[in-house]
Amino acid sequence: MSTYTFSFDSSEAPEHDRLGGKCTSLVIMTSAGMPVPPGFAVTTAAFDAVMNQTTLRDHILKHLQNLDPNDVADVDNRAAHIRELIMTQEVPADVRDATTAAFRALMAYCGGEDTPVAVRSSATAEDLPDASFAGQQDTYLWVIGERDVLQKIRECWASLYTARAITYRMANNISDEGLSMAVAVQKMVNARTSGVAMTIDPTNGDRSKIVVDSSWGLGEMVVSGEVTPDNFVIDKIMLHVVNRIISDKHEELVPSGRGTVIRKEVDADRRYSPSLSDPELISVARLAKAAEKHYGNVQDIEWAIDADLPPENNVLLLQSRPETVWSQKKREMKVTSAGSGIEAITRSLMAQIGDRAKI
């Protein structure tokens, strides 16, 4: 068992400090029997080995001292300098060898050395209950070949110090001391349709609903807000659709056939058509509901429908993280609410009486 890599299907218990938020979630979901594409994590020990073999970590921390997050030019300059240091830092041979071995094992499992993979950042400070780092660090799609995968892993490490990531941590009082990153290397999904789902209605906090956003192709355009997705609201108990909005989905991300993804204009027949059938929609809702049950709290998931798999097995779970907006509001309400016991019950009853009176 390598210090520097960790297979998603490992029987060893995952540790957040070793795998970061994203990889920890992928390992947990795999062990729970959820339909997660195979892959492995390059652990935080690999990142730490690169950072600690010289004075690089100390130099970075010193370089971030007295940084004014409102000085955009200075933040950009310092961030670029730090990323350049990480990109040019030599990777220890044992880290490179362990990563190469894990990648070759994944290729053998998938049936070919040209199997495309996604390379995703998994920082130790992401997907926390009170802060979501979705989109803060880099993700690379449809990466093919050992050499390119090793390069993208290094770029993920460097993305821990983009200007956006640095200022986000400062705004949320997250220290750079001890900060580390794992990287997920995962079989790429040939996504016909993909998107996100939340086991709560984000517009009003209604936990009896599941809200699904979907569009054609890879889901990054949905996550980033570059395309207006179809929107579905599903009753969580009865699993039937209570509302649907079919949008103009003008673009999609698709594989180019050359190890990259490209933007493509959606043809007229699909542009205004639902990107999910009702059976597929219910399958996505069941998956989201299962994730919520497993974790015991409201979840925000990423999913995809693999065009290469049969209908009964084609809905895949790519990520599941705690929902942060309404869970944070709930905590704030607990802190600020006055009274407890009989007083709290009385306040609740009086509020209900008042609401009925208004009706």
TAJOHU-V966190 format. One record per run of one state. SS is the DSSP state (@ for helix, = for strand, . for the rest). FROM is the first residue (numbers start at 1). TO is the last residue. If there is no record, write none. Layout:
BEGIN
SS & FROM & TO
SS & FROM & TO
END
This chain:
BEGIN
. & 1 & 4
= & 5 & 7
. & 8 & 15
@ & 16 & 31
. & 32 & 38
= & 39 & 42
. & 43 & 43
@ & 44 & 52
. & 53 & 55
@ & 56 & 63
. & 64 & 71
@ & 72 & 88
. & 89 & 92
@ & 93 & 110
. & 111 & 116
= & 117 & 123
. & 124 & 127
= & 128 & 128
. & 129 & 130
= & 131 & 131
. & 132 & 138
= & 139 & 143
. & 144 & 145
@ & 146 & 161
. & 162 & 162
@ & 163 & 171
. & 172 & 180
= & 181 & 187
. & 188 & 190
= & 191 & 198
. & 199 & 200
= & 201 & 201
. & 202 & 205
= & 206 & 206
. & 207 & 208
= & 209 & 216
. & 217 & 219
@ & 220 & 223
. & 224 & 229
= & 230 & 235
. & 236 & 240
= & 241 & 245
. & 246 & 250
= & 251 & 255
. & 256 & 260
= & 261 & 265
. & 266 & 267
@ & 268 & 271
. & 272 & 277
@ & 278 & 295
. & 296 & 298
= & 299 & 306
. & 307 & 310
@ & 311 & 313
. & 314 & 314
= & 315 & 322
. & 323 & 324
@ & 325 & 336
. & 337 & 340
@ & 341 & 358
. & 359 & 359
END
